[in-house]
């Protein structure tokens, strides 16, 4: 294959590959390492600039006589640790087995086209997990039940709104409001001995833990721009959660009790 064509085809694949990694929640340094590893397996060098919504990439040969640049938007895939792991493994397979580009593309498509876990199973597991958080913070079993129902309804609303492509900040406000309204029933109906735990933990399923962790890791690794943008986005989500919770407190008057 002509080197220009090879650079073009490989660059397009690596652009898709790196944006998929970013979309499923991989920290920036790992994206750079995995992408550069695949490029190295073909005898090329890879330079990347990663932003919150786009990745700019230049693929070049060792003596800089030929290069090809791409700009690609990051896909809205959602966090997925299984795809995260398999795409990282693919970079090592490319390096160790010297896979051809068609074979690499085939394996990549097999990974990203795998069906996600049932949304109903995820819904139930998230509800149980959040109820467990309530218990971890000394909530009684009545509060755990309230949190379970609040998470069940709130997460369902979040999933439904995301499927309809609502703005993610508005989705977080609405989901936090719905969950906290149900979580406040312990106060309003005088159920259980720890209604404060039910209300406080009812919105914990929305906390953007992975973006926060990735943002700190990116800044520590020297990817300040990507880390800062991730941190700001995570803080915006936390503010939206606070807005939704505050709406509940204002409507119910719990803050005045």
N, C-alpha and C positions, 0 to 999 in steps of 0.2 A: 504494500500500500504506500502511496505517496505520503511523505512526512507531513505535508500540510493537511491532507485529508485525515491522516491518523491523529494529528493534534486536534483537529476539529471534532472528530467523532468521540475521542477520549475526553476532551474537554466538556462536551455536552453531557456525557455520561456522568462525569465527576461532579458537574454542576447539579444534576438531578440527585446524585448520591448525597452530596453534602447538604443540600436543602432538606432532604428527607431526614438526615440525622438531626439537623437543627429543629425540625418540626416535632420530632418525637421526644425532645428533651435532653439532648446530649450537650455537655459543656463544650465551650469553644475549642479549648486545647485538644480535646479528643477528636473533634471534627477535623481539625487541621492535621493531626497525626494520621488518622485513618485515610484521609484523602491523599495526603502526601505519600503514604505507603503504597497505595494503588498506583499513583503516578510513577513512583520509583520502580515498580515492577515492570513498567513499560519503558523505562529508561528516560523519563522526563522529570522535571522539577515543577513544583506547584506553589504558587504564591496566592494567598487569599486575604480578602478584607471582608469581615463579617459584620453585618448590621442586624438590626432587629427584624427587618422584613426582607432583606435581600442579601445575597452573597455575590461578591465580585471575585472572579478567579482568572488567573493567567497561568497557562500551561506552557512550558518552554523546554527546549533541549539544553544540554549541559553548557554549551558555549554561547547560548543566547542568540543563535543565528536564526532560529525559527520560534515563533510563539503564537498563541491563540488565546483571546480573552472572551469571557462570557459573563453575563449578568443574569441572575435568576432569582425569582421571587420564592420566598419560603412558603411551603404548602401548609394549609390548615389541617394537619393530620391529628393533632392531639397527642398527649403523652402516651408512650407505649414502650415499656422497658423490654418487652420481648423483641420488638423490631430493633430497638437500640442495640441489644446484645447481638442479634443475628447480623445486622449490618456491620458491626465492628468485627465480628468473626469473618465476614466476607472479605474485609481488607487484608486479613492475615492469609486467607485462602488464596487471594490474588497474588500476594507476595511470595508465599511458600510454593504454590503449585504453578505459578506463572500462567494463570488462566488467560485465555484469549478474550478479546473484548466481547464477542458474541456470547460466549459462555458466562462472562461476568454479568452482562446485561440480563441474560436468562435467569441467573440465580437472584439477581437484584429484584426482578419483577416477581419472582416466586415469593420473595420475602415480603415485599410491600403490598402484594395482592392477597395475602392471607387474611381471612375474615377475622375481625376483632371478636373479643369475648362477647357473649350475649349481654345486651344492655340491661336486661332484667336481672341477670346474675350479678352484674356489677352493682346495680341498684341495691340489691339485698345485702351484698357484702359491705358496701359503703355504709349502709344503715347500721349494720352490726358493729362495724369498726367505730363509728361515731358514738354509738351507745356505750362501747367499751371505753372510749375516752371519758365519757361522763362518769363511769364507774371509777376510772383511774383518778379522777378529781374528787373522789369521795361522794359521788352522787348515789342516792338510794335507787332501789329497783323501779320505783314509780317514775323517777326522773329518767332512768334509762329507757323505760317504755315511751315516755314523751319524746325523748331525743330520737329514738328509733323511728317513730312516726314522722317527726319533723324532718329528719334527714331523708326519709323515704319520699315524702312529698316535695321537699325542696330540691332534691337531686333530680327527681322526675321533671320538675318544672325547668330546671337548668338544662337538662338534656333536650327537652322539647323545644325550648327557645333557641338553643344552639343549632338544632336541626333546621330551624326556620331562618337561620343566619342573622339573628339579632346581634346588635353590637354587644361585645362580650362584657363591657363595663355595665351596661344596662341589665344584662343577664345576671350579673353578680349582685346588683342592688335588689332586683326582684327576688332572686333565690334566697338571699339573706333575709329579706323581709318576710317571705312566706315561711321559711323555716323558723325564724325567731317568733313569729306570731303563734305558731303551734307550740313552740318551746315555752311561751309565756303562759300557757294554760295551767301550769303548775301553780303559778302565782294567782291567776284569776279564779281558778276553781278550788284553790287550797288543797291541791293534791300533793302528797309526799312531804318529806321533811327538808328536801334540798331543792326547792324550785329555782334558786339562783344558779345551781349547777346545770339544771335542765335548759335554762335560758342561755347561759353562757356558752355551753358546749354545742348547742343546736346548730351553730354556724361554722363549727370547726372544719367540716368537710370541704369548705370553700377556700381555706387558707392555702395560698400558692407556695407550698413548701419547696417543690422542685425548682421553680424559677428563682426563689430566694437563694437556695443552696448553689445553683449554677451561677448566679450573679456574683456571689462572693468568691467562688472558685475561679471564675473568669478574671476578676480583678486581681486576685492573688497570682494567677498565672501570667499576668501582664496584658490580658485582653481587656483593657479598661473600657474602651468604647462599647463593646458588646456587653460586658458585665454591667456597666452603668445603665444601659438601655433596658436590660433585663430587670435590674433592680428597680428602676423607675416604674416599669410596667407592673411588677409585683406589688409595689407600694400603692399604685392606683387601684389594684384589685382589693387590697386590704382596706383602702379608704371606701371603696364601694360597699364592702361588707359592713363597715362601720355605719355607713349611711343607711343601709337596709335595717340594721339593728336599731339605729337611732329612731327610725320611723316607727318601729314597733313600740319602743319605749315612750315616744310622744303620744301615740294613739291610745295606748293602754294606761298611761300615767304611772307605770311601774316605777319610774325614776323618782316619783314623788312619795312613794311608800316608805 
